Structures are given as structure tokens and as C-alpha cells.
């Protein structure tokens, strides 16, 4: 079953949308924790071209 789940995740990757961008990781993590507490939506902090981006994970994108 794990192979099937992995294959499906490669075919249909999770939709991500950028929420905010910060110059350092600690600010991005602080914002991500507050965003999660307020909205309950999963977020991730990823390196961006300048600083760090906070992105929502999953769900539908408009």
C-alpha cells in the first residue's frame, strides 16, 4: 500500500499557495505557528529566493 500512496502523491502533488515571505527563518516559523493556530490549515516554511516563504499545503487553489 505505501507504494500506491507514493505513486499517487507523485501524480497528484499537494496544492500549495504562498501566504507570506520573511527575511529570516525565525520570523517565518513564528508567523506559521500563528497562522496555524488561527486558521487550522497546514503550512510549511520553505527557503525562497530571498528569505523564507510560508505556504499553505493541500486544499483547493483558486
N, C-alpha and C positions, 0 to 999 in steps of 0.2 A: 504493500500500500504506500509506503513512503516514496517509492519511485514514481508512482502515478501522481501523487501530490506535487512532487518536484517538477515533473513534466508539465503538469497543468499550470504551475506557477511560472514556468518559462514561457508558455504560450499566452497566458493572460496575466501579465505583471500587475501588481497593485498600482492603482492610480495615485499619483502624488501631485500636490499643488503647493506652491510656496506661500508661506504665511508672512514671514519676516526675514530680515537679514541683519546680522550683527557683526561688529568688528572682532570680537573675541568669543571664545567658546563658553566662558562662564556666563556672560550675558545671554547667550543663546539658550543655554540649559535652563537658566532661571526663567526666561520667557516661556520656554517649552513646558516647564512644570506648571506655571500659572495658567497657560492655555489649556493644558490637560485638565487641571482642576476646575476651570470654568466651563469647558465645553464637553469634557469626557471623550474627546476624539484623540485617537492615537497620533502622535507626532514623532518626528525624528530630526536630529540635528546632524547636518552633513556639511562637509567643507565646500565652500563655494569659491568662485574666482577671487573674490575679495571678502574675507571673513568666513562666517558660518551662516548657513541658511536653516530656517526652521520650516519643515514641510509636514503637511497632513498626509497620513498614509491611509489608503483604502477609500472606499466610498465612491460616489459618482462625481465626475468633474463636469462643470457647466461649460 
